Amino acid sequence: MAEMISAQGADQPYRPNEAAGTAGGSASLAWTVRSEAPDGSEITAVRRVINAAFPTANEADLVEALRQDRDAWLPGLSVVATAPDGEVVGHALLTRCHVDGSPALALAPVAVLPAWQRHGVGTAMIHALLDAAQAADEQLVLVLGHPAYYPRFGFVPASGYGIKPPFEVPDEAMLALALDPGRPVPAGSIRYAPAFGD
Ligand SMILES: CC(C)(COP(=O)(O)OP(=O)(O)OC[C@H]1O[C@@H](n2cnc3c(N)ncnc32)[C@H](O)[C@@H]1OP(=O)(O)O)[C@@H](O)C(=O)NCCC(=O)NCCS
């Protein structure tokens, strides 16, 4: 679906197809954002990043389950951030979900190795994914996440669009981003891929 993604470091705005950059002027914190290798060769490295970023293996298991779900997994929309030596230091992905009958995208999980957190890697990966989604003519991205983090990307409470999560969550944590303000946003109940559970 989406083309190969590539992006540069956080101090500059994301521009497609550009070389890696550095954060804060430190060469040790240079990274590149690109689509995960399509041949599966980075699955272990991705799992390592997710397990390091989260306290349990739940999120890594979720990504593996999504990988097996041909309806949910969208080739090209699983991205990694790599260090200059090729080490995978971040991972994020968009998978297919629906709002009632309309297709949408779920952003989850987003993970950065602890040593690399708060240097713009997460921001760069999310911008890359949102740009790729927009280029693929997608309209709606949903995220269940920290209300202090995601609004910077334009996310607003999903309830404002009449979008309801399938479980009890604080209103300010269920967020939505309409990629094209000129197009209608579907209202209704979110139906996640089965890997997310009931
Ligand atoms: C959340 C996460 C993906 C952000 O990536 P990152 O590369 O560290 O973030 P960036 O450097 O791009 O952005 C830094 C900003 O994010 C904020 N931020 C980072 N983690 C945050 C969190 N858990 N809640 C709220 N804000 C957070 C920082 O305060 C900082 O804000 P500022 O720019 O106003 O100072 C990363 O910290 C991570 O992997 N955390 C553990 C896993 C997790 O909680 N994932 C998100 C839920 S799916």
The ligand as an ORCA input file, in Angstrom:
! r2SCAN-3c Opt
* xyz 0 1
  C       6.218      7.659     24.177
  C       7.440      7.484     23.264
  C       7.086      6.632     22.075
  C       7.819      8.887     22.768
  O       8.936      8.784     21.927
  P      10.186      9.733     22.189
  O      11.143      9.549     21.072
  O      10.679      9.488     23.564
  O       9.466     11.149     22.133
  P       9.970     12.453     21.389
  O      11.391     12.715     21.735
  O       9.646     12.387     19.957
  O       9.039     13.530     22.030
  C       9.366     13.981     23.296
  C       8.173     14.586     23.911
  O       7.263     13.549     24.209
  C       6.880     13.640     25.560
  N       6.648     12.306     26.050
  C       7.459     11.251     25.950
  N       6.882     10.194     26.540
  C       5.669     10.620     27.000
  C       4.613     10.006     27.694
  N       4.639      8.711     28.066
  N       3.551     10.749     28.004
  C       3.487     12.039     27.653
  N       4.464     12.678     26.996
  C       5.542     11.974     26.676
  C       8.025     14.304     26.235
  O       7.628     14.948     27.401
  C       8.485     15.287     25.195
  O       7.669     16.429     25.258
  P       8.269     17.868     25.048
  O       8.747     17.888     23.618
  O       7.097     18.772     25.286
  O       9.362     17.977     26.027
  C       8.654      6.872     24.000
  O       9.001      7.689     25.073
  C       8.406      5.467     24.505
  O       8.740      4.488     23.831
  N       7.853      5.334     25.734
  C       7.577      4.033     26.313
  C       6.467      3.320     25.581
  C       5.192      4.146     25.511
  O       4.695      4.646     26.513
  N       4.643      4.293     24.280
  C       3.492      5.127     24.033
  C       2.223      4.410     24.189
  S       1.857      3.378     22.774
*
